[in-house]
Amino acid sequence: MRKSTFQLDDTRRMADAEARDRSSLLGKFRALEADLERLREKIEAETEAKADLQKAMSRANAEAQVAKFCLNHPDVQSSVISKQVWKSKFNTEASARIDDLESARAKLLVGPCVVKACKQDIVVPSSPSISLIRQYG
């Protein structure tokens, strides 16, 4: 009898220790999930900043090419240079806008998939009042 009591107490202590360990691990897991989400947001922000810098660099390179052309060809009329500057500026801005639209489009394409997956997880119970509304509504 005494031996079984010791075994029961020992089993309870082990179960309590396992519950504390499980609780600790769950807390650590949730903290890691939060850290992961913060890192994902930071990566997204860094990616957007990188894209903005690349666009600015593209614009600067285009303007530098026009300036180099102007320096190498002083005999070219200013109106031609002005047209090239504007053309270059609009081309780089158009390229930037296209990139923005493509990224927005990609985000929009992901959205319906997430909504569809969420809708599949939701189960709407059928009640008699709903079936009556469907019949007579």
C-alpha positions in Angstrom: 0.0 0.0 0.0 2.8 2.4 1.0 4.7 1.6 -2.2 1.7 2.4 -4.4 1.3 5.8 -2.6 4.9 6.6 -3.3 4.4 5.7 -6.9 1.3 7.8 -7.1 3.1 10.8 -5.6 6.1 10.3 -7.9 3.8 10.1 -10.9 2.0 13.3 -9.9 5.3 15.1 -9.5 6.4 14.0 -12.9 3.1 15.1 -14.4 3.4 18.5 -12.7 7.0 18.9 -14.0 5.9 17.9 -17.5 3.0 20.4 -17.3 5.4 23.2 -16.3 7.8 22.3 -19.0 5.0 22.2 -21.6 3.7 25.6 -20.4 7.2 27.0 -20.6 7.7 25.7 -24.1 4.4 27.0 -25.2 5.3 30.5 -23.9 8.7 30.3 -25.7 6.9 29.2 -28.9 4.5 32.1 -28.8 7.3 34.5 -28.2 9.2 33.1 -31.2 6.0 33.4 -33.3 5.8 37.1 -32.4 9.5 37.6 -33.2 9.0 35.9 -36.5 6.1 38.1 -37.4 8.1 41.2 -36.4 11.0 40.0 -38.6 8.7 39.4 -41.5 7.3 42.9 -41.2 10.9 44.3 -41.0 11.9 42.3 -44.1 8.9 43.6 -46.0 9.7 47.2 -45.0 13.4 46.7 -46.0 12.3 45.2 -49.4 10.1 48.2 -50.1 12.9 50.6 -49.1 15.3 48.7 -51.4 12.9 48.9 -54.3 12.5 52.7 -53.7 16.3 53.1 -53.7 16.6 51.1 -56.9 14.0 53.3 -58.5 15.9 56.4 -57.4 19.1 55.0 -58.6 17.6 54.2 -62.0 16.3 57.8 -62.3 19.7 59.1 -61.3 21.5 56.9 -63.8 19.1 58.1 -66.6 19.7 61.7 -65.7 23.4 61.1 -65.6 23.3 59.6 -69.1 21.5 62.6 -70.4 23.9 65.0 -68.7 26.9 63.0 -70.1 25.3 63.3 -73.5 24.9 67.0 -73.1 28.5 67.4 -72.2 29.7 65.3 -75.1 27.5 67.0 -77.6 27.4 70.8 -77.0 26.2 71.4 -80.5 22.9 69.7 -79.9 20.0 72.1 -79.5 18.7 72.7 -76.0 15.2 71.7 -77.1 16.4 68.2 -78.1 18.2 67.8 -74.8 15.1 69.1 -73.0 12.9 66.5 -74.8 15.4 63.7 -73.9 15.4 64.8 -70.3 11.6 64.7 -70.1 11.5 61.4 -72.0 14.0 59.9 -69.7 12.2 61.2 -66.6 8.8 59.9 -67.8 10.3 56.5 -68.8 11.8 56.0 -65.3 8.7 57.2 -63.6 6.6 54.8 -65.8 8.9 52.0 -64.9 8.5 52.8 -61.2 4.7 52.9 -61.6 4.7 49.6 -63.4 6.7 48.0 -60.6 4.2 49.4 -58.0 1.2 48.1 -60.0 2.8 44.7 -60.3 3.5 44.4 -56.6 -0.1 45.6 -55.8 -1.5 43.1 -58.3 0.5 40.3 -56.6 -0.9 41.3 -53.2 -4.4 41.3 -54.6 -4.0 37.9 -56.1 -2.9 36.5 -52.7 -5.9 38.1 -50.9 -8.7 36.0 -52.5 -6.8 32.8 -51.7 -6.6 33.7 -48.0 -10.3 34.7 -47.9 -11.2 31.5 -49.7 -9.2 29.4 -47.3 -10.8 31.2 -44.3 -14.3 30.6 -45.8 -13.6 26.9 -46.1 -12.7 26.8 -42.4 -16.0 28.4 -41.4 -18.9 26.0 -40.9 -22.3 27.6 -40.8 -24.8 25.4 -39.0 -28.1 25.0 -40.7 -31.0 26.0 -38.5 -34.7 25.5 -39.1 -35.4 29.3 -39.3 -32.8 29.6 -42.1 -34.3 26.8 -44.1 -37.8 28.4 -43.7 -36.4 31.7 -44.9 -34.8 30.0 -47.9 -38.1 28.3 -48.6 -40.5 31.2 -48.3 -38.0 34.2 -48.6 
